[in-house]
Amino acid sequence: MTTRRRFTLTQYLIEQRRRYPGASGDFNALLLDVALACKAIARSVAFGELGGVLGNPGAEPEVSTSVNVQGEVQKKLDVISNEYFTQMTEWGGHLAGMASEEMDHPYQIPETQQRGKYLLVFDPLDGSSNIDVNVTVGSIFSILRAPQDVIDSGRDVVEADFLQPGTQQMAAGYALYGPTTMLVLTVGNGVAGFTLDPNLGQFMLTHPNLKVPEDTQEFAINASNARFWEAPVKRYVDECLAGKTGPRGKDFNMRWIASMVAEAHRILMRGGVFMYPRDTKDTSKPGRLRLLYEANPIAMIMEQAGGRASTGREPMLTVQPTALHQRIGLVFGSKHEVERIERYHREPVAYKDDNPLFAERSLFLA
């Protein structure tokens, strides 16, 4: 009996690099630095309370704030994960700068370090609100090419340097810290999944060509926001809830983990549609998720795997960013379902929300 040989992440990246004979190797080296940061985060997550990393930052002198730029309370692991990303990628000479959910402004590569030609944007610990209850969390990242004048001059990066549409991403990925640690990656040539071998300390290629099924019978949405949804979203969800007796003619299951990395991974593995759409809950925010370091990386992965990602009104990857921490509505997953939701946005109809799950009710109705 022969054992099938598995490629390591390093070997996979070497194979991908061979498509570009003139490549310097900096891009691969940067991705390996990112993978190293993800391994370090996975180890901290695995230790949990034993490692003293759960909960909110206390009075530790190295932690200056417990609220990030989004106005969200940071967990200890948010801060630790952010430090792993910056410390393990700043020294290699591959980056011109970074941006993170946990930092107000772009992160400058120290003057003592060589600066490179790439930009790294990341959410160091997506779903961190779940960490204290041992639910799957992850990291999301994206690599962009720095503007040429940054490369030529080596100047400090500014916010405008990062404001590139998703179509300009050179790579995107996420790490999943669950029963096993996985790294899912696209470098623009399909999507590959790697599982961390705890004995070797290596990410091994276990899912070489991930594809999102075009059709599905699962959807994910936070139903507690139903009263704030726009009509096209209400229409879509109510049709799913109507099941076989409704216009869709089939039953759907609803899932909600409140960890987008976990949602994306489930959809990548077996299909589905995820919705965190724009709504009227806070009209000052055109969505909840961050465009640069959440929506765009996941959108690139989904599109490369044959799925689709959208705001509901336009393809996610074509959106021109206007701010570093810009928020946006996001719908992604099985192609035919996302296209249906987009169609409902293009062709709104008069809609009456009479679904009993979300309708007003009273014990005193006659």
N, C-alpha and C positions, 0 to 999 in steps of 0.2 A: 504493500500500500504506500503510495507516494503522498506527501503532504504538499498542498498547493503553496507556492512561494508567495509571500505578501511583500509588497513594496512599502518601504518607510516613507514618511512625508518628504524627507530629503531626496530620496530616489525619485519620487513622483515629480518633485519640482525640477530635478535635473532633466527628466524626460520632457517636461513642458518647456524648459529653456532651450532644448535642442531645436524647437521650432523657430528660434531667433538666434542664428549663429553669431551675431555681433553683440549679443547681450553680455553685460559685464559681470553678472552674478549678484549685483547689489540687491536686486528685487528679491531673489530667492533668499538671500541672507536676512533681509528685513522680515520676510514671512517666517523664517525660522526663529528670529528674535520674538516675534509675536506669539508663536507657538510655545516658546519657552515661558513667556509671561502667563499664558493660559495654563500651562502645567503647574506653575507656582500657585495660581489662584485655585486650581482644582485641589491641590494639597491643603490649602487653608480651608476651603469649603468642606473637605472630607473630615477634617479634625473637629469642625464645629465647636461646640462648647468646650471640648477638651483642649482646644487651642486658644480659648478665650477671645474668639473673634465674633461672637454673636452679639446682637443688640446694637444700641446707638453709641457713638463715641462719648466717653465720659470726660474726665478731667485730664486726659493724657496730654502732656505738654506738647507733643508733636502734632496734635490735632487742633487747628485754630478755629474751626467752625464745624457745626453739625448740620448745616443747611447748605445745599448746593445752589447753583445759579438758577435752577428751576423753582426754587422755593420749597424743595422737598427735603425732608429730614434724611440725612445720610446714615447708613448703617456703618459699623466698623469695617465691614468687608468692602463697602463702596470705596472707602478711603484706601484700604490696603490694596485692593485690586487696581485702583488708579495708579498707585505708586509702583506696583509691579510693571504695569504697561510702560510708564515713563522711564523707569530706571533700567529696564531690560532692552529698550529700543533706542535710547538717546545716544549711546556710546559707540554704535557701530559705524557711524559716518554715512548712513543711508538716508537719514531724514533731514528735511529742512525745517520741520516743525510738526506739532501735533495739536489736536483739539479733542476735548473730552466732555462728556455730560457733567463731570464733576468739577470742571474748571471754568471760571468765568470767561477767561481770555485765552487766545492761542498760547501754547506752551513753546517756549523758545529753547532750542538746543543750546546748552551752555557754551560759552565762547571757548572753553578749553577743549571742546570736542569738535571733530570734523563735521561739517554739514553736507548733506547730500541733496538728492533731487526728488525726494518723495515727501508726501504729506500723509500722516496717519490720523484718522478720526475714529473714535471708539466710544462705546458704552461699556465701561469696565465690568459692570455686574448688573445685567438686565434682570429684572424680577426680584431685586434684592429685598423687597417687602415680604417675600416668601421665605427668606433664609432661616428665620427663627422657627418655622414650622416644617423645615426639612423638605421643601418642595423644590423641584428642579429649577435651577437658575443658569445663567450663562453670560458670555461676553460677546459683543458684536463689534466688528471692525471693518474698516474700508481703507483702501490705499488709493491716493490720487497722485498725479504728477504735479510737482510744484511749478508755478509760472516760470518761464525762462529767465526773467530778470532776477528772480530769487536764486535760481541755480547759478547764474553768471556772477552775481554780486555777493552772494552769501549773506544778504541782509536779513534782519529779523523778519519773521512772517507777520502778516496782519490778517485781520478777519477776512478781508476781501479775497485773499489768496485761496481760501477754502470754499468760496461760494461757486462751486462748479456743479453742473447738473449730474445726475447719476450716470448718464451715458459716458461720462469721463472717468469713471472708476476703472482702475487697472486690476483690482482684486477686491473681493469681499468675502467675509466669512463670519462664522460664529463658533464659539466653543460651548459645549453643553455639559454642565456638571450635574449628572444624574446618577443612576445606578452604575453606568459606565461614563467615563469622560470621552467625549467625541469632539472632533474638529471637522467642521463642514466648510469647504473652500471652493471658490471659483476664481480662476485667473483668466476668465473669458473663453474657456474651452470646455464647457459643461461644468458639472458639479460633482465633487468627490467627497466622500466621507471617510474619516480616519478615526480609529478607536485607539485610545491610549493603553498600551500594554504596560501594566504596572510592574512587571518583572524587568522589562527592558528599559522602561522610561521613554519609549518611543511611540509616536503616533504611527499606526500601521493602517495601510489602505484596506478598508473592509467593504466600502460601498463605492465602487469605481465610477458609476454612471447613474447618479440619482435622477429620477424623473418624477414629476408631479402628475398623477393621473388627471386627464382632462375633465372627467366627470366625478361627482362625489355625492354623498348623502350625509355629509357632516358640515356643520357651520359653527363658528366660534364668535361670540359677541357677548358683551357685558349687558345682560338684559335689564339690570337695574337702571340703565340710562334710557330705557325705552321711551319715556315721556319727552325726552329731548331729541329723539331721532328725527331726521328729515323724512319726508313722505316716501322717497324711493327706498330707503332702508326699511322703513316700517312695512312697506308693501312686500319686499323680498322676504323678510323674516316671517311675516304672517303667512305667506304662501308656503314657506317651509314647514311652519307649525301645523298647517292644515293637512299635511300628509297626503295619503292616498286619495282622500276624498276631495282634496283641493285642486287647484289648477296645475300643480306640478305632477300630480298622479303618483307620488312615491313618498315614503316616510323619510324624515331626516332626523338625525341625532344632533343635539347641541352640546358643545364642549366649551369650557372656559377655565383656564389655568391661572390667568393673570400673570403669566410670564411669557413674553412674546417669543423668546428663543424656544421655549418648550412647545408653544403653539406652532411655530414655523417648522420645527423638526417633525412633529406629528404629521403635518400637512405634506412635508417633503417625502415622508415615508409611505403614507397611505392616502393622500389626497384630503381635500377639505377646503374651506374658505374661511379666512379670518377677517373680521371687520372691526376696526376702531375708527369709525367714520367721523367726519365733522358733524357737530350737533349744536344745539342751542344752549347747552349747559353753561358755557362761558363764552359769550359772543366775542370777547376780546381775543380768544384763541381759536384759530381755524382748524383745530385738531389737538390731539393729546401727544402723539408720538413725535419724536425729533427727526427732522428730515435727513440731516447729514449723517448721523451716526446710528440711526435705527432704521428708518424707512428705506433709504437708498441702498444700504448693504443687503437688507432682506429682499428688496425688489430685484437687485441684480441676481441674487441666488435663485429666486423663483423664476425669473425670465430665462436664465441659463438652464434651468431644469425643465423647461417647457411649460411652466405655469405663467401667471400674469399678475402684475401688481399695478395698482391704480389709486388715485385719490377718489375714485368714483366718477370723476369728471374728465380726467386726463391721465395718460400713462405716468406712473410715478417717476420714471427715470428721465423724463423730459422736463420736469419742473426746475425752473431756475431759482436757486436759493437766493434769499435776500438778507439772511442773518445767520450767524453761527449756530444759534440755538433755536432756530425756526421750528415751529410745530406744524403738523399737517395731519389730515385724515388719511387713513391707509386701509386698503382692501387688497388682499392677496390670496393666491392659492390656485385651485383648479381652474383652468383657463375658461371653460364654458360658463362657470358660475360667476366669475369676475366680469366676464363680458355681459352677462345678463344684468348684473348690478349697474354696470356702466350704461346699459341701454335704458334702464329704469330712470337713471339720472338725466339722460338726454331727452326722454319722452315722458315727463311727469304727467300724471293724470290726477284728476280729483280723487282724493283718497279719504275714506272714512275708517278710522281705527276702531273696528268693532270686535276685535279679537278678545275673548274673555280673559286671556292671560294678563293683558295690559289695560283692560277697560276699567273705568271707575265702577265701584261696587258699594253696596251698603246692605247691612242686615235689615234695614227698614224699608227696602224697596218692596212695593206691593207685588 
